[in-house]
Amino acid sequence: MCFIISIVSLILGYNFFVSGNMLLAVGSWLVSIFFIYLMIKNILYVKKLKEKEK
């Protein structure tokens, strides 16, 4: 889910940037960066959890 939201936000941010609306572009990019951060954090947490089980 985070991956889909981040991709959609990146695309929206690019479209807003091309149309000249910088405020919405930066907002969309920030949302995208936030969800990418959550995704990476979750991947590292699950990896650490699996290593702990072994």
Number of C-alpha atoms within 10 A of each C-alpha: 7 15 13 12 14 22 16 16 21 20 16 18 24 19 15 18 16 11 10 11 13 14 11 16 21 16 15 23 20 16 17 24 16 13 20 18 14 13 16 12 12 12 12 11 12 12 11 11 11 10 9 8 6 5
